[in-house]
Amino acid sequence: VQLQASGGGLVQAGGSLELSCAVSRSLFDTYTLGWYRQAPGKQREFVASITSAGTTHYTDAVKGRFTLSRDNAKSTMYLKMNKLKPEDSAVYYCSDFDSNWGQGTQVTVSS
């Protein structure tokens, strides 16, 4: 398995969750990594990315609330999600923006 996502769950609006994605070393050291999400009935959408040098980009909807980071020693990236809103509810997928995807982890935010 190249990417293994974890950390989803159920949280109230305004709460926080942290997603993790364990990444194979070869991908971790080479690729820009990040997260997409897909809500029921909607297309998969970009959430955030981080380059191998640590430069991050976020979709406007999560700027200021989500923080993406990477731990080089653990070959793992983390998506810290604060001030969660019901519209953040979706299945979150980590990816190398090439052809590799994690299995998805459900995030549900109740109002």
N, C-alpha and C positions, 0 to 999 in steps of 0.2 A: 504494500500500500504506500503510495507516494505522499498522500496528504490525508490526515486523520483529524476531523473536526470534533470538538466537544464543547460543552459548557452552556448549551441552551437551556431554556426552562420557562417557567411562568412567573411573571413579575407584575406588580401593579404599576400603573402610569406614574412616572416620576422616579421610578426605581432604577437599579443598575444591574447589569450582567456583564460577565467577561467570557468571551469565546476564545478558545484555543485551537490552534491548528498545528499539529506535529507534522513536520515536513522532512522528507528524505534529504540527506545531506547534499546530494548532487543537485537537487532542485533548489534547496535553500541558499546555497552559495552562488547560484548562477542567475536565477530568475527574479524578476519582479513578482511579488506575491500579493494576494489580496482577497477580498471578499465580495461576493455577490449575494443577493437575496431575491427570493421569489415568494410573493404572496399569492393566495388562491385566486385564480382567474386573471392573474397579471403576468406580464413577461418578467423574466429574470433581469434584474437591474444591478448595475455597479454600485458598490458601497464605498470601498476604500482600497488603496494599494500602497505598497511600500517597496522601494527598490532595495537592492542588495547594499546600497550605501546608506539606507535609512530615510530616504526622502519619501514623504507621504503625500497622498492626494485623497480628497474626500468628495463625495457627491454633496451638493449644497444642502440636501435635506438632513445631513448628519453632522455638518461642520459645527464645531463648538461643543458637540455632545459626545462624539465617538473619538477614540484615540487608538490608532493602530501602532503596534510596536513589535519588535522582534528580538529574541534572545538567541544570539549566535551560538552560545555554548550548548543550548538545549535544542537548537534547530527547530524552534517553535515561534510562531507569531501569535500575538494576542490582540483581540479587539475589545477594548473596554468601552462599554456602552452606558452612558449616563443619561439622566433625564429622559428615560424611555417614554415613547408615546404609543398609543394603540396602533398607529399607522406604521410602526416599526415591526409589527408582527409579521413574520415570514419564516421560511426555511432559509437559513444562511449557509452558503457554500464557500469554502476556501478554494483557491485556484492559483495556478501559476500563469494564468492568462495565455496559456498555450493549449494544451490538450488534457491537462490533468486537473481533476476535481476531487475534493473531499466528498464524503457521503451526505453532507447536509446535517444541520442541527436546527431544531425548531425553537424559535423564540416567540413567545406569546405575551403580549402586554395587555393587561385588562384595564378597563377604564373605571 
